[in-house]
Amino acid sequence: MSILRGPHYQRRRSFLGGLTALGLSACSPARTDLRVRVGVEMFDGALKDSFERDSNLRVEMSLVESPAQLAERLLGTDRVDVSLLGDAWLTETYTSKLARVETSRLRNWEQLGQQWKQVTPYGVPFRWGVSEIAYYPKHVTPAITDWADLWRESLRGRITLPDDRREVFGIALKRLGYSYNSPDPRHHREAFTLLQKLQPLVLTYTSDSYLDILIVEDSWVAVGWSADLAQAQREDPGIQRVVPRGTSLWADLWVLPADGGRQVAAYRWIDHFLAPVNAAQVALQLSSRTPVPASEQLVPGLTEDPLLYPPASVLEHSELIRPLPGPVERLQADLWQTLRQG
């Protein structure tokens, strides 16, 4: 059985403008059984509605604009019971503010793919994808196939890169044949030298407006995340997407702030999205892969996309971004600051 029904793409601006209609208003419901924090482009109101129907619980949503703000809020006083968090933020600074997940409280835990059970004791994966390159073939020839193609002089001022240090350094590290997570400081200095050569070709660094810049063709090439770029391609079929042979895997996880309450409801929320039929809705609404293998047969229209579902030959050279050793983390942060000020 397939639950794929009709078009499932929403432009970013339409999504942001329709939060209230989707049930993601900042206003509290009359009764609050659970408080959840999400990023506006990382969730969909239909998923909240589904949980409320199934559980008879009322959810108050707290919205932030970016993955970075999700992490920052963990350090503040704005309390919620469960939050989304990108895997790249699973450093000690933030995990010290989280409770460990008690997997015995999740009835659907066994639905999770084996590799996703081992990501972290501090979260449960919700969705995942890969970093991609999107470009306009009418402006860019020959075709882009890998990271090295970004260093073309013909692309001067036409590339957008994420405002994300680990992703950008990862591009150069992968081109050099190293890991995103290399512990060797020499590798990061080599990557910095390579990025200095790329810098004049970059129009801007942005993680939240690169789709708009690409759609109006101010940029010809954008590095971004598969869920975003799949949506952009649906709006403009003239966009071509490519997954480099070695790229980063990203994952958004449900985490439990240590100062949150309502644990029974929080675990019920997390467990809801591990059920295959609900995980399939996540894939459908967010154009993302889910960590629940049994959900994939329910969304064949998505699984036929070789970029959302890249072959094993691509995935085996790809990796999740993990925390770097402290000295290397500080070195890369300093090099990033120098690059951006250059």
Buried (B, 14 or more C-beta within 10 A) or exposed (E): EEBBEEEBEBBBEEBEEEBEEBBBBEEEEEEBBBBBBBBBBBBBBEBBBBBBEEBEBBBBBBBBEBBBBBBBBBEEEBEBBBBBBBBBBBBEEBBEBBBEBEEEBBEBBEBBBEEBBEBBEBBBBBBBBBBBBBBBEEBBEEEBEBBBBBBBEEBEEBBBBBBBBBBBBBBBBBBBEBBBBBEEBEBBEBBBEBBBEBEEBBBBBBBBEBBBBBBEBEBBBBBBBBBBBBBBBBBBEEBBBBBBBBBBBBBBBBBBBEEBEBBEBBBBBBBBBBBBEBBBBBBBBBBBBBBBBBBBEBBEBBBEBEBBBBEEEBBEEBBBBBBBEEEBBEBBEEBBEEBEEE
